[in-house]
Amino acid sequence: MGLTKMPKHRVCIAENVAIEKATEDFRKLLNEELQRVKEISQGDGSEKIDFSTLDKLIIGVIAGDGIGPIITRVAVKVLEAALYEEISSGSVEIRQIDGLTIENRLEKGESVPKDVLDEIKKCHVLLKGPTETPKGGSKSGDMRSANVTLRAELDLFANVRPVKVPEKNIDWMFFRENTEGEYVLGSRGVEIPDLFAVDFKVISNAGTERIARAAMEYAVKAGKHKIAVVTKANIIKKCDGNFSRICHEVAEDFPSLELEDYYVDIMAAKMIDEGAQSKFEVFVMPNLYGDILTDEAAQIQGGVGTAGSANIGSRYAMFEAIHGSAPRMIESGRGEYANPSSLIKAAAMMLEHTGRIEAASKIEAVLAKSESKRKEGLTAEKFGDWFCEELARM
């Protein structure tokens, strides 16, 4: 017996009900975003940590999923070698934080379980391995990314990613807005079932101002002069148009800087144009564009396995590799050969952030000569042993 088509009037009623529900969901979303933006504008009252005054620096470590535990073990081994004296004296503690696995998150139905978040907030900085995010369309697809949740809960508004290729005269610093854009609302879209879906993007004045100011303050401090503002303001006129406008308004406080607007598609092309690469210094952009372009930049540097990432807020900071958990490597039995360089780079960035410049510089120096060693096909563990031996010689 064939399926009977639903009468037209019943279809219209069902569509109207779906529209009303979507409208109500959107109203709720707008009210929540309004409250969030008010909180950003008012500030959370947090003061930046003066790491030089701490009796003990607590470094939280999250292993993550897939190749995460493999590369995290190596990064921790490197940290222990670089900070041997401070760890021995008790002025640094490396604290393992369990529970941010995909299995535990799915079981509890939370992208970051509350008990895990409580432990994270007891640390000063966080070194985090990659975590798995269920993809949309799956049974658990609405679960938010752990990274997105942590960035929101800890207000880590600036994602900072350096890329250097000396032989190509590339010395880039990316400032990616970290708590807004498509990512903060990526799991909050609405749909009219079996017809269409709508996802959302949000960019606030306050959120844009603080990422723009962070990028420009860095540029002045680092002796840079050129800021590339990357958007798609010719198409996304409200969100991206405001992002560009606010960046230029903030730049009025930094007369030594030169701002130039680029559309994200053109910038993707310019970044692989060898004649243009050396012209860029500092980039500032919304969340999604920053995610895509920094992966492209990392590939130019030598691959996503070479790039670390800092997530900076007014109180907390989290450091991680820019790549994911690489489930295919695990499935194929090649996980032990994962490249830990990205997380080691993140560890160096973390040490620099906490004022441990000498230790960070030593790690960077070994990283600079590690590519040939990686080409020998060492396991992550053996690469870590070699790395620590090199540190010991310095």
C-alpha positions in Angstrom: 0.0 0.0 0.0 1.5 3.4 -1.0 2.0 6.3 1.3 -0.9 8.7 1.5 0.1 12.4 1.0 -0.7 14.7 3.8 -3.6 17.1 2.9 -2.5 20.5 1.9 -4.2 22.3 4.9 -2.4 20.0 7.3 0.9 20.7 5.6 0.3 24.4 6.1 -0.5 23.9 9.7 2.6 21.9 10.3 4.8 24.5 8.6 3.2 27.3 10.6 3.9 25.4 13.8 7.5 24.8 12.8 7.9 28.5 12.0 6.5 29.5 15.3 8.9 27.2 17.1 11.8 28.5 15.1 10.8 32.1 15.9 10.6 31.3 19.6 14.0 29.6 19.6 15.5 32.6 17.8 13.9 35.0 20.3 15.5 33.0 23.1 18.8 33.1 21.3 18.7 36.9 20.9 17.9 37.4 24.5 20.8 35.2 25.6 23.2 36.9 23.2 22.1 40.3 24.5 22.9 39.3 28.0 26.3 37.9 26.9 27.2 41.1 25.1 26.2 43.2 28.1 28.6 41.1 30.3 31.4 41.6 27.8 30.8 45.3 27.8 30.8 45.5 31.6 33.8 43.2 32.0 33.9 40.2 34.4 36.0 41.9 37.0 38.9 39.5 36.5 42.4 40.8 36.8 45.3 39.5 34.7 47.6 37.2 36.7 51.0 38.5 37.6 52.8 35.2 37.1 56.0 36.6 38.8 54.2 36.9 42.1 52.8 33.3 42.2 54.2 31.0 44.9 53.2 28.1 42.6 52.2 28.0 39.0 49.5 25.3 38.3 49.6 24.0 34.8 46.5 21.9 34.0 46.9 19.2 31.3 44.1 17.6 29.3 45.0 14.6 27.2 42.0 14.7 24.9 40.9 12.1 22.3 42.5 10.2 19.5 46.1 11.1 19.1 45.7 13.6 22.0 47.0 11.3 24.8 50.0 10.3 22.6 51.2 13.8 21.8 50.3 15.2 25.3 52.6 12.7 27.0 55.4 13.9 24.9 54.6 17.6 25.5 54.5 17.0 29.2 57.8 15.1 29.1 59.3 18.2 27.4 57.8 20.5 30.0 59.1 18.4 32.8 62.6 18.6 31.3 62.4 22.4 30.7 61.0 23.1 34.2 62.9 20.4 36.1 64.2 22.8 38.8 60.9 24.6 39.3 59.0 21.4 39.5 61.5 19.9 42.0 61.3 23.0 44.2 57.5 23.0 44.1 57.1 26.3 42.4 55.4 24.6 39.4 52.9 21.8 39.4 51.7 19.9 36.4 48.3 18.7 37.2 46.5 16.0 35.1 42.8 16.8 34.5 40.7 13.7 33.5 37.2 13.5 32.1 37.3 15.5 28.9 37.0 12.5 26.7 34.4 12.0 24.1 33.1 9.0 25.9 32.6 10.8 29.2 31.1 13.9 27.5 28.6 11.8 25.6 27.7 9.8 28.7 27.1 13.0 30.7 25.5 14.9 27.8 27.8 17.9 28.4 30.4 19.3 26.1 32.5 20.1 29.1 31.3 18.3 32.3 30.9 20.6 35.2 33.2 18.7 37.5 35.9 18.9 34.8 35.4 22.6 34.3 35.7 23.1 38.1 39.1 21.4 38.1 40.2 23.5 35.1 39.3 26.7 36.9 41.7 25.8 39.7 44.6 26.0 37.3 46.4 29.1 36.0 47.0 27.9 32.5 46.0 24.9 30.5 47.8 22.7 28.0 45.2 20.8 26.1 45.3 17.9 23.6 42.8 17.8 20.7 39.3 16.7 21.6 36.7 15.1 19.3 33.6 16.9 18.3 30.5 15.0 17.0 29.6 16.2 13.6 26.2 17.5 12.7 23.6 15.1 11.4 24.7 12.4 13.9 22.7 11.3 17.0 24.9 13.5 19.2 25.6 16.1 16.5 24.1 19.0 18.5 26.8 18.6 21.2 28.9 21.7 21.3 32.6 21.5 20.7 34.6 21.2 23.9 36.9 24.0 22.6 34.1 26.3 21.9 32.6 25.7 25.4 35.9 26.2 27.1 36.6 29.4 25.2 33.2 30.7 26.2 33.3 29.5 29.9 36.8 30.9 30.4 36.2 33.9 28.1 39.3 33.1 26.0 38.5 35.8 23.4 41.8 35.9 21.6 43.1 33.0 19.6 46.7 33.8 18.8 48.7 31.7 16.3 52.2 32.5 15.0 53.5 31.2 11.7 57.2 31.6 10.7 59.0 30.5 7.5 62.3 32.3 7.6 63.4 31.2 4.1 60.3 32.8 2.7 60.5 35.9 4.9 57.2 34.9 6.5 56.7 36.1 10.1 52.9 36.2 10.6 50.8 36.6 13.8 47.1 35.8 13.6 44.5 37.2 16.0 41.3 35.2 15.6 38.2 36.3 17.5 37.5 33.2 19.6 34.1 33.5 21.3 31.7 34.8 18.6 31.0 34.3 14.9 29.5 31.0 13.7 31.1 28.9 16.4 29.3 30.3 19.4 25.9 29.7 17.6 26.9 26.8 15.4 24.7 24.3 17.4 21.8 26.8 17.8 20.4 26.8 14.3 16.7 26.3 13.5 15.0 24.3 10.8 11.7 23.7 9.1 11.9 19.9 9.0 12.4 18.3 5.6 12.6 21.8 3.9 15.5 23.9 5.1 17.7 24.9 8.0 19.2 28.3 9.1 22.3 28.7 11.1 23.5 31.9 12.8 26.5 34.1 13.2 27.0 36.8 15.8 29.5 39.6 16.0 29.3 42.2 18.8 30.8 45.6 19.0 32.4 44.8 22.4 33.8 41.5 21.2 35.3 43.0 18.1 36.8 45.9 19.9 38.7 43.8 22.3 40.2 41.4 19.7 41.1 44.4 17.5 42.8 46.1 20.4 44.7 43.0 21.4 46.0 42.6 17.9 47.1 46.3 17.7 48.7 46.3 21.1 50.7 43.3 20.1 51.7 44.9 16.8 53.0 48.1 18.6 54.8 46.0 21.2 56.4 43.8 18.6 57.4 46.6 16.3 55.0 45.7 13.6 53.2 48.2 11.4 50.8 46.4 9.1 47.4 45.0 10.1 45.3 43.0 7.7 41.6 43.0 8.6 40.1 39.9 7.0 36.3 39.7 6.5 33.7 39.0 3.8 32.0 42.4 4.3 30.9 42.6 0.7 28.5 39.7 1.3 28.0 39.4 5.1 27.3 43.1 5.4 26.0 43.4 9.0 28.4 41.2 10.9 31.5 41.5 8.8 30.8 45.1 7.9 30.7 46.0 11.6 33.8 44.0 12.3 35.8 46.0 9.7 34.3 49.3 10.8 35.1 48.7 14.5 38.7 47.6 13.7 39.3 50.9 11.9 37.8 52.9 14.8 40.1 51.1 17.3 43.0 51.9 15.0 42.5 55.6 15.6 44.3 55.0 18.9 47.3 53.4 17.1 48.5 56.0 14.6 51.7 54.1 13.8 49.7 51.2 12.3 48.5 50.7 8.7 45.2 48.9 8.3 44.2 47.3 5.1 41.0 45.3 4.4 41.0 42.0 2.6 38.2 39.6 1.8 38.8 36.1 3.1 38.8 34.5 -0.3 41.4 36.9 -1.7 43.5 36.5 1.5 43.5 32.8 1.0 45.0 33.3 -2.4 47.5 36.0 -1.3 48.9 33.8 1.4 50.2 31.3 -1.2 51.4 34.1 -3.5 55.2 34.1 -2.9 55.4 37.7 -4.1 52.9 38.9 -1.4 53.8 36.7 1.6 56.4 39.0 3.1 54.1 42.0 3.0 51.9 40.7 5.8 52.6 41.0 9.5 49.6 40.9 11.8 46.1 39.6 10.9 42.8 40.1 12.7 39.6 38.4 11.7 36.4 36.8 12.9 36.3 33.3 14.2 35.5 31.0 11.2 37.9 32.8 8.8 40.6 32.6 11.4 40.2 28.9 11.8 40.5 28.3 8.1 43.3 30.7 7.3 45.5 29.7 10.2 45.3 26.1 9.0 46.4 27.2 5.5 49.2 29.3 7.1 50.3 26.2 9.1 50.4 24.2 6.0 52.7 26.8 4.4 54.9 26.5 7.5 55.1 22.7 7.2 51.7 21.3 8.1 49.2 21.6 10.9 51.4 19.3 13.0 53.9 22.1 13.4 51.6 24.9 14.7 50.6 25.7 18.2 47.8 28.0 19.4 47.2 30.2 22.3 43.7 31.1 23.7 44.0 34.2 25.8 41.5 35.8 28.1 41.6 38.4 30.9 42.1 35.7 33.6 42.7 32.3 32.0 44.8 31.0 29.1 44.7 27.7 27.2 47.4 26.4 24.8 46.8 23.7 22.3 47.7 22.2 18.9 45.7 23.7 16.0 44.7 20.3 14.6 42.1 17.8 15.6 42.2 14.3 17.2 43.1 12.5 13.9 40.8 9.5 14.4 41.9 8.0 11.0 45.5 7.8 12.4 44.2 5.8 15.3 41.9 3.6 13.2 44.8 2.7 10.9 47.1 1.9 13.8 49.5 4.8 13.1 48.7 6.9 16.2 52.1 6.3 17.8 53.7 8.2 14.9 51.6 11.3 15.4 53.7 14.5 15.3 53.8 16.1 18.8 55.5 19.3 17.5 52.3 21.3 17.5 51.7 20.7 21.2 55.3 21.2 22.1 55.1 24.6 20.3 51.9 25.3 22.3 53.9 24.4 25.5 56.6 26.9 24.6 54.0 29.6 24.0 52.5 28.8 27.4 55.9 29.2 29.1 56.4 32.5 27.3 53.0 33.7 28.5 53.9 32.9 32.1 57.2 34.8 31.9 59.5 31.7 31.5 61.2 33.2 28.5 64.5 31.2 28.8 62.7 27.9 29.0 60.5 28.8 26.1 63.4 29.9 24.0 65.2 26.6 24.6 62.2 24.6 23.4 61.8 26.9 20.4 65.5 26.4 19.5 65.1 22.6 19.5 61.9 22.8 17.5 63.8 24.9 14.9 66.1 22.0 14.2 63.6 19.1 14.7 62.2 18.8 11.2 65.1 16.5 10.0 64.6 14.3 13.0 60.9 14.0 12.3 61.7 12.8 8.8 63.4 9.8 10.2 60.0 8.4 11.0 60.4 8.2 14.8 57.4 7.4 17.0 56.1 10.3 19.1 57.7 8.8 22.2 61.2 8.4 20.6 60.9 11.9 19.2 60.2 13.1 22.7 63.2 11.3 24.1 65.5 12.9 21.4 63.9 16.4 22.2 64.6 16.1 25.9 68.2 15.0 25.2 68.7 18.1 23.1 67.2 20.3 25.8 69.6 18.8 28.3 72.6 19.8 26.2 71.6 23.5 26.2 
